[in-house]
Amino acid sequence: MNFIIIVSDTLRRDHLGCYGNKWISTPYIDRFASQSTVCDRYYTGSFPTVPHRTDLFTGRFTFTYRDWAPLGNQEVVLSQVLGEAGYTSMFIVDTPHLVRDAFGFDRGFTAWEWIRGQENDRYRNYPHQVEMPCDPQKLRETTRTVGQYLRNVAERTYESDYFAPMTMTRAAQWLEHNYKLDKFLLYVDTFDPHEPWDPPRYYVDMYDPGYEGEEVTYPIYGPATYLTEAELRHMRALYAAELTMVDRWVGRLLQTIEDTGLLDNTAIFFLTDHGFYLGEHGLTGKIVMLYEEVAHSPLIIRLPGQRQGARCPAFVQPADIMPTILDLAGVEVPPTVQGSSFVPVLKGEAEAIRDCAVTSYAITHPPVPGEPELDPENPYEWLKVARKLKPSTLTMDDWALICGAGDFEPELYNLKDDPGQKRNVFSEHREVAERLHRRYVELLEWLGTDEQYLGPRRQL
């Protein structure tokens, strides 16, 4: 069996039609979902971008012992294990964090390709002067990221010159050359719809026609109070437009898979790493508390011969994907893997592989006594707040507990009664919070978390 993994960064689950969205056009992913199994309780594990890929590649919950860091040589990775089993593998990405600065996520692949220029990739140093899309005070990392990005894309002309189109096109071309291989792994990773959001204007006009104000294409991560209502509405339109463009080009790749006759012998995984706050909880970005909009993610899987339009209600996490692929391939799962194969769930032979899901920043930096207080009203300090608190979210049954260490104030939500997580019921349901917290500590212990990181989290 062949395997194709398609990752689209920062793609919100609730913005896809197959998960109930009614106002954004995503016909190609929705069509794929109608032929596949849609996982309804897939939660990201280690957060954000690089930690997520580390979970995905290693089958481990890596937030317990590593942060945003290069892929260590000691890690046993999916491409390596499949390669030893005779698989040819290809790694095609425009997500810069995976390969630049020797981050090494291409390790174990037969070949790899990086489409240059996304975000703050030091790709071009001209033009020297670029025009910002709005007041720079409203942008995150104005010079380092937005200015660099604008230089990188200054010569872009057609939609096919955008990053998701280029990445999906190169993946389709690789399949055209390699579809007759005996067995292969193709890993495709596009940074879109991650900000900066600058899709072709005709996509933006689908969602906010006639807008003439400033375009906040790379918003500050923090309280959304710096935005007007019109700017916030347009920010949502920019994100929706970027997603519609991604959908179109993912559709092109999916069509190539079908045209080359690969559907009968290829398992296809479509997923993301996390979502993004677009004003929910008064926030923009992906910051501090890991609410549903960020933690609850899309995962769509198409297996040869499976029944179409199935839904998977079981908890699934990124660490489970590696053992699932190895299970499907008939390859022994290494003892380093902490996730579980959910093939029995996909085949209807089991209802669940785990009783909860945990989403977390790296917990490898305990709070430091005497740290200066941070101003929560200052949006530029919210990244510091996040790095200090390092929160985790445990989702179990119909509940979500957000907890941390030190002076962290826990939050508890009943997702059945309050799916938007607008009412913290921690004080009313302390016994539920304590039950979830015990499960969280048990999980950390089972994962072998070092006591220096676990100790501060033993108390709720």
ZALUMGU-975221 format. One record per residue (C-alpha): x, y, z. Coordinates in Angstrom, 2 decimals. Each point is the difference from the previous one (the first is absolute). Example, Ala and Ser with C-alpha at 12.3 -4.5 7.8 and 13.67 -1.06 7.14 Angstrom:
BEGIN
+---------+---------+---------+
!       u !       v !       w !
+---------+---------+---------+
!   12.30 !   -4.50 !    7.80 !
!    1.37 !    3.44 !   -0.66 !
+---------+---------+---------+
end
This chain:
BEGIN
+---------+---------+---------+
!       u !       v !       w !
+---------+---------+---------+
!    0.00 !    0.00 !    0.00 !
!    1.17 !    3.54 !   -0.81 !
!   -0.41 !    2.94 !    2.38 !
!   -0.60 !    3.69 !   -0.68 !
!   -0.07 !    2.49 !    2.89 !
!   -1.25 !    3.52 !   -0.76 !
!    0.46 !    2.61 !    2.73 !
!   -1.55 !    3.46 !   -0.32 !
!    1.27 !    2.23 !    2.80 !
!   -2.40 !    2.00 !    2.24 !
!   -3.16 !   -1.35 !   -1.62 !
!   -2.97 !    0.38 !    2.30 !
!   -2.22 !   -3.05 !    0.25 !
!   -3.20 !    2.04 !    0.25 !
!    0.83 !    1.81 !   -3.25 !
!   -0.47 !   -3.11 !   -2.17 !
!   -3.37 !   -0.98 !   -1.42 !
!    0.45 !   -3.62 !    1.07 !
!    0.14 !    1.23 !    3.60 !
!   -3.09 !    2.17 !   -0.32 !
!    1.21 !    3.29 !   -1.44 !
!   -2.59 !    1.71 !   -2.21 !
!    1.68 !    3.20 !   -1.22 !
!    3.44 !   -1.00 !   -1.30 !
!    0.43 !   -1.80 !   -3.31 !
!    2.07 !   -3.20 !    0.40 !
!   -1.56 !   -2.33 !   -2.60 !
!    3.08 !   -2.12 !   -0.73 !
!    0.86 !   -0.90 !    3.58 !
!   -3.70 !   -0.57 !    0.68 !
!   -0.25 !   -2.37 !   -2.97 !
!    3.04 !   -1.86 !    1.27 !
!   -1.64 !   -0.20 !    3.43 !
!   -3.13 !   -1.51 !   -1.52 !
!    2.16 !   -2.88 !   -1.32 !
!    1.96 !   -0.42 !    3.24 !
!   -0.19 !   -0.35 !    3.76 !
!   -0.35 !    3.34 !    1.76 !
!    1.42 !   -0.01 !    3.52 !
!   -2.22 !    2.04 !    2.31 !
!    2.22 !   -0.05 !    3.10 !
!    3.47 !    0.55 !   -1.36 !
!    1.99 !    2.29 !    2.30 !
!    3.46 !    1.34 !   -0.59 !
!    2.58 !   -1.16 !    2.54 !
!    3.25 !    1.94 !    0.35 !
!   -0.48 !    3.64 !   -0.98 !
!    0.65 !    1.86 !   -2.32 !
!    1.53 !   -0.59 !   -3.48 !
!    3.35 !   -1.72 !    0.60 !
!   -1.05 !   -1.93 !    3.14 !
!   -3.03 !   -1.29 !   -1.91 !
!    2.15 !   -1.32 !   -2.86 !
!    2.29 !   -1.63 !    2.57 !
!   -2.99 !   -1.92 !    1.41 !
!   -1.11 !   -0.89 !   -3.51 !
!    3.40 !   -1.28 !   -1.11 !
!    0.93 !   -1.85 !    3.22 !
!   -3.33 !   -1.32 !    1.30 !
!    0.81 !    1.57 !    3.38 !
!   -1.47 !    2.71 !    2.26 !
!    3.08 !    2.14 !   -0.16 !
!   -1.27 !    3.00 !    1.99 !
!    1.10 !   -1.87 !    3.14 !
!    3.71 !    0.20 !   -0.81 !
!    0.70 !    2.38 !   -2.88 !
!   -1.13 !    3.40 !   -1.28 !
!    0.27 !    1.65 !   -3.41 !
!    3.28 !   -1.60 !   -1.10 !
!    1.70 !   -1.87 !   -2.85 !
!   -0.96 !   -3.62 !   -0.50 !
!    2.49 !   -1.83 !    2.17 !
!    2.10 !   -2.80 !   -1.49 !
!   -1.03 !   -2.23 !    2.87 !
!   -3.65 !    0.12 !   -1.09 !
!   -1.28 !   -2.99 !   -2.00 !
!   -2.10 !    1.48 !   -2.80 !
!   -2.66 !   -1.29 !   -2.39 !
!    2.03 !    0.53 !   -3.19 !
!    2.92 !   -1.95 !    1.46 !
!   -2.14 !   -2.98 !    1.05 !
!   -1.82 !   -0.16 !   -3.34 !
!    3.29 !    0.41 !   -1.85 !
!    1.41 !   -3.04 !    1.78 !
!   -3.11 !   -1.86 !   -1.17 !
!    0.73 !    0.83 !   -3.64 !
!   -2.07 !    3.16 !   -0.47 !
!    1.06 !    2.86 !   -2.27 !
!   -0.85 !    3.32 !    1.65 !
!   -0.30 !    3.64 !   -1.05 !
!   -0.24 !    3.13 !    2.14 !
!   -1.46 !    3.13 !   -1.70 !
!   -0.57 !    3.06 !    2.18 !
!   -0.31 !    3.76 !   -0.03 !
!   -0.22 !    0.14 !    3.81 !
!    3.44 !    1.50 !    0.68 !
!    0.40 !   -0.98 !    3.65 !
!    0.39 !   -3.68 !   -0.83 !
!    3.23 !    0.27 !   -1.97 !
!    1.71 !    3.36 !    0.39 !
!    2.68 !    0.52 !    2.64 !
!    0.74 !   -3.74 !    0.01 !
!   -3.35 !   -1.01 !    1.51 !
!    0.31 !   -3.26 !   -1.93 !
!   -3.57 !   -1.22 !   -0.47 !
!    1.04 !   -1.32 !   -3.41 !
!    2.05 !   -2.68 !    1.79 !
!   -0.71 !   -3.52 !   -1.21 !
!   -1.71 !    1.04 !   -3.24 !
!    1.40 !   -1.28 !   -3.28 !
!   -0.19 !    3.53 !   -1.42 !
!   -1.40 !    3.38 !    1.00 !
!   -0.91 !    3.42 !   -1.38 !
!   -0.55 !    3.33 !    1.72 !
!   -2.02 !    2.69 !   -1.77 !
!    1.69 !    3.15 !    1.28 !
!   -1.42 !    3.32 !    1.15 !
!   -2.69 !   -0.60 !    2.60 !
!   -0.31 !    2.31 !    3.00 !
!    3.41 !    1.22 !    1.25 !
!    2.14 !   -2.30 !   -2.18 !
!    3.13 !    2.02 !   -0.88 !
!   -0.61 !   -0.58 !   -3.69 !
!    0.39 !    3.42 !   -1.63 !
!    1.41 !    3.35 !    1.04 !
!   -1.80 !    2.09 !   -2.64 !
!   -1.95 !    2.16 !   -0.51 !
!    1.56 !    1.93 !    2.86 !
!   -3.16 !    2.00 !    0.68 !
!   -3.36 !   -1.73 !    0.36 !
!   -3.43 !    1.41 !    0.78 !
!   -1.67 !   -1.33 !    3.12 !
!   -3.67 !   -1.02 !   -0.37 !
!   -1.02 !    1.92 !    3.15 !
!    1.33 !    1.95 !    2.95 !
!    3.12 !   -2.00 !    1.00 !
!   -1.11 !    0.22 !    3.65 !
!   -2.78 !   -2.46 !   -0.87 !
!    2.40 !   -2.61 !   -1.40 !
!    1.98 !   -2.71 !    1.74 !
!    3.75 !    0.08 !   -0.74 !
!   -0.33 !    2.78 !   -2.55 !
!    3.57 !    0.23 !   -1.33 !
!    1.25 !   -3.53 !    0.62 !
!   -3.04 !   -1.78 !   -1.42 !
!   -2.40 !    2.21 !   -1.96 !
!    2.72 !    2.07 !   -1.65 !
!    2.02 !   -3.09 !   -0.91 !
!   -3.10 !   -1.75 !   -1.33 !
!   -0.95 !    2.97 !   -2.19 !
!    3.48 !   -0.05 !   -1.54 !
!   -0.25 !   -3.73 !   -0.59 !
!   -3.27 !    0.30 !   -1.98 !
!    0.63 !    3.31 !   -1.76 !
!    0.34 !   -1.62 !   -3.45 !
!   -3.03 !   -2.27 !    0.33 !
!   -2.37 !    0.30 !   -2.99 !
!   -2.51 !   -2.85 !   -0.22 !
!   -1.91 !   -2.13 !    2.50 !
!    2.25 !   -2.88 !   -0.95 !
!    2.91 !    2.04 !    1.45 !
!   -1.47 !   -0.11 !    3.51 !
!    1.40 !   -2.46 !    2.51 !
!   -2.80 !   -2.54 !    0.43 !
!   -0.45 !   -0.22 !   -3.79 !
!    3.73 !   -0.51 !   -0.55 !
!    0.25 !   -2.64 !    2.71 !
!   -3.04 !   -1.98 !   -1.14 !
!    1.15 !    0.26 !   -3.63 !
!    3.43 !   -1.41 !    0.84 !
!   -1.63 !   -2.84 !    1.92 !
!   -2.27 !   -0.77 !   -2.96 !
!    2.99 !    0.03 !   -2.34 !
!    1.87 !   -2.40 !    2.29 !
!   -2.95 !   -2.38 !   -0.19 !
!   -0.03 !    0.23 !   -3.79 !
!    3.57 !   -1.29 !    0.00 !
!   -0.32 !   -2.51 !    2.84 !
!   -3.55 !   -1.38 !    0.07 !
!    1.22 !   -3.41 !   -1.18 !
!    2.36 !   -0.48 !    2.94 !
!   -0.56 !   -3.17 !    1.96 !
!   -0.57 !    1.90 !    3.25 !
!    0.65 !    3.59 !    1.03 !
!   -0.56 !    2.68 !    2.64 !
!   -0.72 !    3.52 !   -1.28 !
!   -0.02 !    2.72 !    2.67 !
!   -1.37 !    3.41 !   -1.10 !
!   -0.02 !    2.99 !    2.37 !
!   -1.26 !    3.48 !   -0.87 !
!    0.16 !    2.90 !    2.45 !
!   -3.27 !    1.44 !   -1.34 !
!   -2.49 !    1.08 !    1.28 !
!    2.49 !    1.20 !    2.61 !
!    0.41 !    3.75 !   -0.05 !
!    1.06 !    2.28 !   -1.70 !
!   -3.31 !   -0.18 !   -1.89 !
!    0.34 !    1.44 !   -3.48 !
!   -1.94 !   -2.23 !   -2.44 !
!   -1.02 !    1.27 !   -3.44 !
!   -2.53 !    2.82 !    0.28 !
!   -2.81 !   -1.98 !   -1.62 !
!    0.02 !   -2.41 !    2.94 !
!   -0.17 !    2.87 !    2.50 !
!   -2.91 !    1.58 !   -1.89 !
!   -1.96 !   -3.22 !    0.52 !
!   -0.21 !    0.80 !    3.71 !
!    0.35 !    3.78 !    0.50 !
!   -0.60 !    1.81 !   -3.31 !
!    0.55 !    3.75 !   -0.11 !
!    2.13 !    0.21 !    3.13 !
!    2.29 !    3.03 !   -0.13 !
!    1.63 !    0.05 !    3.44 !
!    3.31 !   -1.28 !    1.27 !
!    0.78 !   -3.68 !   -0.44 !
!    1.41 !   -1.60 !    3.14 !
!    1.66 !   -2.94 !   -1.73 !
!    2.21 !   -1.14 !    2.91 !
!   -1.79 !    1.00 !    3.21 !
!    1.53 !    0.36 !    3.43 !
!   -0.43 !   -3.09 !    2.15 !
!   -2.03 !    1.22 !    2.96 !
!   -3.13 !    2.01 !    0.88 !
!   -1.91 !    1.12 !   -3.08 !
!   -0.79 !    3.44 !    1.39 !
!    2.40 !    1.73 !   -2.41 !
!   -2.26 !   -0.89 !   -2.95 !
!   -3.17 !    1.76 !   -1.11 !
!   -3.05 !   -2.14 !   -0.71 !
!    0.52 !    0.55 !   -3.74 !
!    3.66 !   -1.02 !    0.23 !
!   -0.88 !   -3.12 !    1.97 !
!   -2.69 !   -0.94 !   -2.50 !
!    2.43 !    0.50 !   -2.86 !
!    2.66 !   -2.04 !    1.80 !
!   -2.46 !   -2.90 !    0.09 !
!   -0.66 !    0.53 !   -3.70 !
!    3.74 !   -0.09 !   -0.77 !
!    0.34 !   -3.29 !    1.87 !
!   -3.04 !   -1.46 !   -1.78 !
!    1.39 !    1.11 !   -3.35 !
!    3.37 !   -1.61 !    0.69 !
!   -1.75 !   -3.21 !    1.00 !
!   -2.07 !   -0.06 !   -3.18 !
!    3.18 !    0.33 !   -2.05 !
!    1.59 !   -2.86 !    1.98 !
!   -3.10 !   -2.12 !   -0.62 !
!    0.20 !    0.53 !   -3.74 !
!    3.61 !   -1.17 !   -0.22 !
!   -0.37 !   -2.88 !    2.42 !
!   -2.80 !   -0.99 !   -2.36 !
!    2.45 !    0.04 !   -2.91 !
!    2.29 !   -2.40 !    1.86 !
!   -2.92 !   -2.25 !    0.96 !
!   -1.08 !   -0.08 !   -3.64 !
!    3.50 !   -1.07 !   -1.04 !
!   -0.13 !   -2.82 !    2.55 !
!   -3.27 !   -1.15 !   -1.57 !
!    1.18 !    0.47 !   -3.60 !
!    3.12 !   -2.10 !    0.57 !
!   -2.06 !   -2.90 !    1.32 !
!    1.42 !    0.16 !    3.50 !
!   -3.27 !   -0.04 !    1.95 !
!   -0.10 !   -3.80 !    0.02 !
!    3.36 !   -0.42 !    1.75 !
!    0.66 !    3.26 !    1.85 !
!   -0.97 !    1.26 !    3.46 !
!   -0.43 !    3.79 !    0.07 !
!    0.16 !    2.08 !    3.20 !
!   -1.07 !    3.66 !   -0.03 !
!    0.59 !    1.98 !    3.20 !
!    1.27 !    3.16 !    1.63 !
!    2.02 !    0.90 !    3.07 !
!   -2.34 !    2.45 !    1.76 !
!   -2.48 !    2.80 !   -0.55 !
!    0.01 !    3.77 !    0.54 !
!   -2.06 !    2.50 !    2.00 !
!   -1.86 !    2.46 !   -2.21 !
!   -1.56 !    2.02 !    2.78 !
!   -1.35 !   -2.91 !    2.06 !
!    0.67 !    0.43 !    3.74 !
!    1.01 !    3.56 !   -0.86 !
!    3.24 !   -1.25 !   -1.59 !
!    1.87 !   -0.06 !   -3.28 !
!    2.69 !   -2.53 !   -0.78 !
!    0.77 !   -3.27 !    1.74 !
!    0.90 !    1.00 !    3.48 !
!   -0.07 !   -0.94 !    3.69 !
!   -3.19 !   -2.03 !    0.57 !
!   -0.45 !   -2.99 !   -2.29 !
!   -3.72 !    0.23 !   -0.66 !
!   -1.97 !   -2.06 !   -2.52 !
!    0.71 !    2.39 !   -2.89 !
!    3.71 !   -0.82 !    0.31 !
!    0.10 !   -3.51 !    1.48 !
!   -2.88 !   -1.79 !   -1.77 !
!    1.24 !   -0.70 !   -3.51 !
!   -1.03 !   -1.64 !   -3.28 !
!    1.18 !   -3.48 !   -0.95 !
!   -1.38 !   -1.73 !   -3.10 !
!    1.21 !   -3.46 !   -1.05 !
!   -0.73 !   -1.91 !   -3.17 !
!    0.91 !   -3.68 !   -0.03 !
!   -0.31 !   -2.28 !   -3.03 !
!   -3.27 !   -1.88 !    0.06 !
!   -1.48 !    1.76 !    3.01 !
!   -3.63 !    1.03 !    0.14 !
!   -0.53 !    3.60 !   -1.02 !
!   -1.24 !    2.82 !    2.19 !
!    0.90 !   -1.63 !    3.32 !
!    0.45 !    1.95 !    3.23 !
!    2.49 !   -0.96 !    2.72 !
!   -1.13 !    1.06 !    3.51 !
!    3.12 !   -1.25 !    1.78 !
!    2.70 !    2.22 !    1.51 !
!    3.00 !    0.07 !   -2.37 !
!    3.26 !    1.96 !    0.26 !
!    3.04 !    0.67 !   -2.25 !
!    2.09 !   -2.60 !    1.86 !
!   -2.50 !   -2.65 !   -1.16 !
!    0.60 !    0.58 !   -3.71 !
!    3.46 !   -1.61 !   -0.21 !
!   -1.08 !   -3.30 !    1.62 !
!   -3.17 !    0.03 !   -2.12 !
!    2.02 !    0.28 !   -3.21 !
!    2.43 !   -2.70 !    1.11 !
!   -2.94 !   -2.23 !    0.90 !
!   -1.50 !    0.47 !   -3.46 !
!    3.40 !   -0.67 !   -1.58 !
!    0.52 !   -3.18 !    2.00 !
!    3.18 !    1.45 !    1.52 !
!    0.95 !   -0.55 !    3.64 !
!   -0.56 !    3.04 !    2.20 !
!    3.22 !    1.10 !    1.78 !
!   -0.02 !   -0.14 !    3.81 !
!    0.66 !    3.75 !    0.12 !
!   -3.55 !    0.74 !   -1.27 !
!   -2.48 !    1.20 !    2.63 !
!   -3.05 !    0.40 !   -2.23 !
!   -2.40 !   -2.77 !   -0.97 !
!   -1.21 !   -1.29 !   -3.34 !
!   -3.63 !    0.88 !   -0.63 !
!   -0.39 !   -2.46 !   -2.86 !
!   -2.41 !   -2.07 !    2.14 !
!   -2.20 !    3.08 !    0.36 !
!    0.13 !    0.75 !   -3.72 !
!   -0.99 !   -3.60 !   -0.73 !
!   -2.84 !    0.05 !    2.51 !
!    1.69 !   -2.59 !    2.23 !
!    0.38 !    2.36 !    2.98 !
!   -1.69 !    3.13 !    1.30 !
!    3.03 !    1.78 !    1.46 !
!    3.76 !   -0.14 !    0.48 !
!    0.21 !    2.56 !    2.82 !
!   -2.36 !    1.63 !    2.50 !
!    1.25 !    3.58 !   -0.33 !
!    2.14 !    2.39 !   -2.01 !
!    2.69 !    2.37 !    1.23 !
!    1.12 !    3.15 !   -1.81 !
!    2.94 !    1.87 !    1.45 !
!    2.79 !    2.47 !   -0.35 !
!    3.33 !   -1.52 !    0.95 !
!    0.12 !   -0.34 !    3.79 !
!    3.78 !   -0.12 !    0.14 !
!    0.43 !    3.46 !    1.53 !
!   -1.41 !    0.12 !    3.55 !
!   -1.10 !    3.45 !    1.27 !
!    2.90 !    1.96 !    1.44 !
!   -0.62 !    1.57 !    3.44 !
!    0.36 !    3.76 !    0.03 !
!   -0.75 !    0.55 !   -3.69 !
!   -1.32 !    3.54 !   -0.60 !
!   -3.74 !    0.35 !   -0.37 !
!   -1.27 !    0.38 !   -3.55 !
!   -2.65 !    2.45 !   -1.12 !
!   -2.94 !   -2.04 !   -1.38 !
!   -1.41 !    3.13 !   -1.63 !
!    3.09 !    0.41 !   -2.16 !
!   -0.43 !   -2.16 !   -3.12 !
!    3.74 !    0.00 !   -0.62 !
!    0.59 !   -1.84 !    3.29 !
!   -2.38 !   -2.87 !   -0.65 !
!    2.65 !   -2.18 !   -1.60 !
!    1.99 !    0.37 !    3.21 !
!   -3.10 !   -0.95 !    1.98 !
!   -0.42 !   -3.15 !   -2.08 !
!    3.63 !   -1.00 !    0.41 !
!   -0.22 !    0.52 !    3.74 !
!   -3.21 !   -1.95 !    0.64 !
!    0.41 !   -2.86 !   -2.50 !
!   -3.63 !   -1.17 !    0.27 !
!   -1.38 !   -3.42 !   -0.87 !
!   -3.56 !   -0.95 !   -0.93 !
!   -1.38 !   -3.42 !    0.89 !
!   -3.19 !   -0.94 !   -1.84 !
!   -1.97 !   -2.93 !    1.37 !
!   -3.63 !   -1.03 !   -0.35 !
!   -1.85 !    3.32 !   -0.50 !
!    2.47 !    2.06 !    2.04 !
!    3.11 !    2.05 !   -0.69 !
!    2.38 !    0.95 !    2.82 !
!    2.66 !    2.65 !   -0.63 !
!    2.73 !   -0.17 !    2.59 !
!    3.62 !    0.89 !    0.52 !
!    2.45 !    0.56 !    2.82 !
!    0.85 !    2.65 !    2.53 !
!   -2.51 !    2.84 !    0.19 !
!   -2.03 !   -1.29 !   -2.96 !
!   -3.77 !    0.36 !    0.51 !
!   -1.69 !   -3.20 !   -1.30 !
!   -3.01 !    0.13 !   -2.29 !
!   -2.65 !   -2.67 !   -0.50 !
!   -2.61 !   -0.15 !   -2.76 !
!   -2.91 !   -2.29 !   -0.77 !
!    0.34 !   -0.39 !   -3.77 !
!   -3.46 !   -1.49 !   -0.40 !
!   -1.80 !    2.92 !    1.62 !
!    2.56 !    2.68 !   -0.88 !
!    1.87 !   -0.91 !   -3.22 !
!    1.28 !    3.56 !   -0.35 !
!    1.65 !   -0.20 !    3.43 !
!   -1.49 !    3.27 !    1.19 !
!   -0.75 !   -1.03 !    3.59 !
!    2.74 !   -1.27 !    2.30 !
!   -1.69 !   -2.41 !    2.45 !
!    3.10 !   -0.97 !    1.95 !
!   -1.37 !    1.21 !    3.34 !
!   -3.40 !   -1.66 !   -0.50 !
!    1.44 !   -3.36 !   -1.07 !
!    3.22 !   -0.26 !    1.95 !
!   -0.43 !   -3.78 !    0.31 !
!   -0.07 !   -0.37 !   -3.80 !
!    3.12 !    2.16 !   -0.31 !
!    1.79 !   -2.13 !    2.57 !
!   -0.95 !   -3.20 !   -1.84 !
!    1.34 !    1.37 !   -3.29 !
!    3.11 !    1.30 !    1.70 !
!    0.73 !   -3.42 !    1.51 !
!   -0.26 !   -1.49 !   -3.48 !
!    2.34 !    2.69 !   -1.32 !
!    2.64 !   -0.79 !    2.65 !
!   -0.41 !   -3.75 !   -0.62 !
!    0.62 !    0.60 !   -3.70 !
!    3.11 !    2.08 !    0.68 !
!    1.29 !   -2.73 !    2.29 !
!   -0.68 !   -2.70 !   -2.61 !
!    1.89 !    2.08 !   -2.58 !
!    3.04 !   -0.01 !    2.29 !
!   -0.01 !    3.74 !    0.69 !
!    3.01 !    1.16 !    1.99 !
!   -0.97 !    0.89 !    3.58 !
!    1.43 !    3.52 !   -0.33 !
!   -2.70 !    0.71 !   -2.60 !
!   -2.70 !   -2.20 !    1.48 !
!    0.35 !    1.14 !    3.59 !
!   -1.41 !    3.52 !   -0.47 !
!   -3.02 !   -1.54 !   -1.77 !
!   -1.01 !   -2.52 !    2.64 !
!   -2.20 !    2.57 !    1.72 !
!   -3.03 !    1.52 !   -1.73 !
+---------+---------+---------+
end
